[in-house]
């Protein structure tokens, strides 16, 4: 994520970069030392998408300030 946004790792914290998922459970986060997108919570496909062939989890990357 840091590389895709063109930010250095310290800027992730300084700019308040965070990953937000729909709903209460936040399935994704940012690894503080690498800037990689990681799973923050166990993802159970059968529980989330029981009757759906294609299962999609949407999330947004929020960056404070101008890019």
C-alpha positions in Angstrom: 0.0 0.0 0.0 2.8 2.4 0.9 4.5 1.7 -2.5 1.2 2.1 -4.4 0.5 5.4 -2.7 4.1 6.6 -3.2 4.6 7.1 0.5 7.6 6.2 2.7 6.8 4.0 5.8 7.0 6.8 8.4 4.4 8.8 6.3 1.8 6.0 6.8 1.7 6.8 10.5 2.1 10.6 10.0 -0.7 10.8 7.4 -3.1 8.5 9.4 -3.3 5.9 6.6 -5.7 3.2 7.6 -7.8 0.5 5.9 -11.6 0.4 6.6 -13.9 -2.5 5.7 -17.7 -2.4 5.5 -19.5 -3.5 8.6 -18.3 -3.9 12.2 -15.5 -6.4 11.5 -12.3 -5.0 10.1 -10.8 -7.8 8.1 -7.7 -5.9 6.8 -5.0 -3.7 8.2 -1.6 -2.3 7.3 1.6 -3.9 8.6 3.4 -1.1 10.4 6.9 -2.2 9.4 6.3 -3.1 5.7 3.3 -1.1 4.6 1.7 -4.3 3.2 -2.0 -5.0 3.3 -2.6 -7.8 5.7 -5.5 -9.7 7.1 -6.4 -8.4 10.6 -9.2 -10.9 11.3 -9.9 -14.5 10.4 -11.9 -14.6 7.1 -14.5 -17.5 6.9 -15.8 -17.6 3.3 -18.5 -20.1 4.2 -19.9 -17.7 6.9 -19.6 -14.6 4.8 -20.7 -15.8 1.4 -22.8 -18.9 1.9 -24.9 -18.8 -1.2 -22.7 -16.7 -3.5 -20.2 -18.2 -5.9 -18.0 -15.1 -6.1 -17.1 -13.7 -2.7 -15.9 -10.1 -2.5 -14.8 -8.2 0.5 -14.5 -4.4 -0.1 -12.3 -2.1 1.8 -11.0 1.5 1.5 -7.7 3.0 2.2 -8.1 6.3 4.0 -5.3 8.9 3.8 -5.5 12.2 5.8 -4.4 15.3 4.0 -3.8 16.0 0.3 -2.1 13.6 -2.0 
